[in-house]
Amino acid sequence: MNLNRKWVAVGASALAGLCAAGTAFVSLEWLRRLAVGREAPKLRVKTETQEALQAAREEYAEELDAGVEWLENTPHADISITSFDGLKLRGHLYTYPRAKRTVLMMHGYRSSWKSDFCGAAREIYESGCNLLLAEQRAHGESEGKTIGFGVLERYDCAEWLRELTERFGDLPLYADGISMGATTVLMATGLNLPEQVKGVIADCGFTSPYEIMDRIFTAHSPIPAKLVLPGVSLYNKAKGGYGFSDYSTLDAMADNRIPVFFAHGDADNFVPLDMTLAAYEACKAPKTLLIAHGAGHGMSWMVERERYKAMLADFFARCEA
């Protein structure tokens, strides 16, 4: 009888252990999918950040809608490349007659090539630029199940730049990114890029996956980020191919020699301005900084359009002098 009780206790302990392990695995998988999965779990409640982003775009809705219409109706070629890990990535190429330069545009986290660049694409194109608007891995028509927060996408950026040098030869080349796209292009400077790359444009990028997740998690969760993020990062390293602290824009900027145009709104409540300021301070290359007063996340172009355009034109001129 005592022996039976002993084995019942052992079995119960083992079952409890398996249940705890299963619960931990399910929790890690849910959190990983929420942060970096292509199909994120649905959240019922909108955060203050999401509401602020929506409100900022609604103010310029008519202009942004016109920009989307221009992107959709202007003749362009849909092209693709294969990533370093075998994914088919889609891009949309707008070729300007007798172009002065080519600009690669990388959109942000859970966004799209249309929504992030609909405000600026037409005017940059009409200033004499070819445009390639890439679809980031695990977004839109590009393959992939895991968002890389720039750590993986930097290799995609480098591959797109090599593709553009094959198409346009010695034409000056720029990598332009917004939000996670800005982090992507900054991180890409740590790779061996074509010599035609004359500059990088980084609008409201974050410093690293870990730091931006820590900020967001701390703002919207009652559970301390330090209790959750290390485990999710380690789990994602095994399943998604990278850890959240594997690389940062500060790592890239420490050795970068490519000129950088930094932009950020001082009313950004998603990616804090101090992240761009930290990257700006770390950058060893020639650099330009535009702080758009009153601009929320990704809205610097819309809020300070004329100053942004003038500073960007000057940046192009200096990089190509």
N, C-alpha and C positions, 0 to 999 in steps of 0.2 A: 504493500500500500504506500509506504513511504517512498519506495523506488518510483512508483507511478507518479506520485506527486512531484518528485524531483524532475522527472522527464517532462511533466506538464509545465512546470516552471521554466525549464530550459526552452521548451518549445514556445512558450508565451514570450520569453525574453527575445528569442530569435525573431519571432513574428513582429514584435514591437520594433526591433532593430531594423528589419526589412521595411516596415511601414515608414519609419523615420527616414531611412535612406531614400525610399521612393518619394516621400514628400519633399525632401531636399532636392532631389533630381528634378521633380516637376517644377518646383519653385525656381531653380536655376534656369531651366529651359524656358519657363514663362518670362522671366526677367530678361534673358538673352534675346528672345524673340521680340520683346517690347522695345529693347534698345537697338538691336542690329538686324532683326529679321526682316526679310522682304515683306512678309505679311504680318504686321504687328497685331497683337491682341487688341480688340476694340475697348476703349475706355469710355464709360458712360458720361463722365463729367469733363467739361471743357476747363482747361486751366486758365488762369489769368493771362499767362503768356500767349496762349492760342487766341484768346479774345483780343488781346492787344495787337497781335499780328493781323488779325482779320480787320480790325478797325483801321489800322494804318493803311491797308490796301484799299479799303472802301473809299477813303478820301480821294484816291487817285484812280478809282475804278474805271472811269471813262477812258483815260489815257492808257491804262494797262490793257483794257479790252481791245483798244485800237492797235496796240502793240502785238497782241496775240494774233489778231486778224492779219496784220502785216506778215508775221512769221509764217502763218498758214498759207497765205495767198501769193507770197513772193516766190518765184521759181528757185528751187534748190534741189540738191541731190542727196538722197539718203544713202549713206555709206556705212561700212562696218569694218572693224578690226577684230583680231583675236587677242585676248589678254594673255599675260604670262602664265595664267593657270587654266587656259583653254576656254574662256568664256567669249561668246560673240557679243561685242559691244556696238551699239548703234550711234551714229552721229548724223547731223544735218548740215550740209555744206552750202553756204551762200557765196557765190563767186562774184566779186565786183570787177567790172571792166577796168583794166589797167590799174589794178590794186597797188597801193603803196606798201601794204603789209597784210599779215594774216593774224587773226585773233582766235585762239581756242577758248571756248567758254564752258566752264564746268559749274553745274548747278549745285544746289544745296541738299541737305538732309531731308528725305521724304518729300522732295519737291520735283520740279520738272524743268526741262530746257525752255519751255514756253513761259511758264509763270515767273521764273527768276530773271529772265533777260528781256521780257516783253517791254520793259520801260526804256532800256538802253540800246537794244540791238540795232534798231533801224538807224539811229543817229550815228552810231559807231560805224555801221556799214556804209552809210552815205558820206562819211568822212574819208572814204577811200580804202576800206578794209574788207578783205575776205573774212567770213565768219564760219567757224565750225562749232556748232552747239552740240556738245556730247551729251549722251544719256548715261549717267553714272551706273555702274554695276548695281544689280538688284533694284533698278528703277526702270519704269517704262518698258521699252522694247529691248533693253539690254538684259542679257542673262545674268544669273547669279542669285543666290539665296541670302547672302550675308552682306550687309552694309559695312564698309571698312573704315569709315570715319577718317578717310585720308590716308591711313596707314597702308591699305591695299590700293586705293585709287591713285596714289602717286605713281605707281607703275603703269596704270592705264593712261594717265596724263602723259607720261614720257613716251608711251607707244603712239598716242595720237599725234604728238609733236613730231615724231619720226615719220609718221604717215604724211603729215603736211609738208615736211621738207622734200619728200619724194614727189609730191604733187606740184610744189611751187618753187623748188630749187632754193636759191639764195635770198628770196624775199624775207625781210625781217619778220620775226615770229614772236608772238606774245601769248602767255598763258594767263587767262583771266578767270577768277573764281569768286563765287559769293557764298558766304556761310561755310558749310562743309566743303564746297568747291574751292573757297579761298584757302582753307587748310590743305586741301589737296595740292593746289599749285605751289604753295609755299613748301610743303614737304617734298614735292617733286624736284626742287632745286638741289636736294641732296643727292640726286642721281646724275648719271652722265647724260646730259641733255645735248641736243644738236647745237652746233655753234651759231645757227641762225636765230636761236632764242635770245632776244635782246632785252626782254623785261618780263616782269610778272606783276599782275594786278590782283590784289587780295582785298576783297570787300567783306568786312565783318566776320573774319575767320576766328576759330577758337584755337587754343594752344595745343591741346591733346584730347583724345577721346576720354581719358580718365577725368581730366579737369572739368570738361564741359558736363559730363555725366554727373560728377560730384556736385556741381552747381545746381543742376536741374533737380537731381534727386533730393538734395538738401532743401530746396525751395518747395517741393511738392509732396514730400513723403515724411511721415512721422518717425520712420526708422532711420537711424544714422547711416549715411552713405558708407562710412568706413566698415560697417558690419556686413554690407552686401556686395559692394563693388569688387573687392579683391576676389571673392569667390566666383562672381559672374565673369570677371576678366580671365581668371584661370580656366574656367569652363569654356569660354569662348576661344581661348588659345588652342584648346584641344579640338573644338568642333568647328570654329570659324576661321582658324588660321592666324590669329593675332591676339595679343593681349592689349589692354587699354592703355598701358604705359610703355608700349614697345617703341614708340617714336613720337616726336612732337615737332611743332613748328620751330621751337627754340633750338632743338637739335639741328634742324636744317639751316636756320639762320646763322648759327655760329660759324659755319663754313661757307656760306653762300657768297658768290661773287656776281650774281645777276641782279641788276637794279630792280627795286621793288616799289610799286605804288600801293600804299596802304590807305584804305578808306574805312570809316566806321561812324555810325551815328551815335551821338551822346545820349540818346533816349532809348537805346537798345536794351530791352529787358530780357532778352533771350541769350545772346552772347555778349557778355559785358565788354565795354570799351577797353578795360584794362588788359584784356587778352591781346588786342591789337597793339596796344602800347608796349606790352612786354615783348612781342615779336619785333616791333619797330626798334626797340632798344637793343635787342639781340642781333639785329641785322648788321652785318659788316660791309655790305655792298652799298652803293649809292641808293638813297631812299627818299621817298616823298610821303608825306602824311596829310590826309584830308580828314578832318573831323567835321561831320555834318551836324550842325546844331539843330536839335529838335527832331532828328531822324530816328525812327525805330528800326527794327531789324530788317536789313536788306533794302532800306528805303532811302539811302543816301543820295542815289542818283535822282530820285524824284524830288526830294526836298531841296537839294542844292545843285540842281541840274546844270546851270550855267557855270558855276564855279568848278564843278566836277569836270565838265567838258573842257574848260580852259586848262585846268591842271593836267588832265589826261593828254591833251594835245601837246602841251609843253613836255610832258614825260616822254611821249613818242619822239619828239624832236631831239631831246637830249640823248635818248638811247640810240638814235640812229645817226647822230652827228659824227 
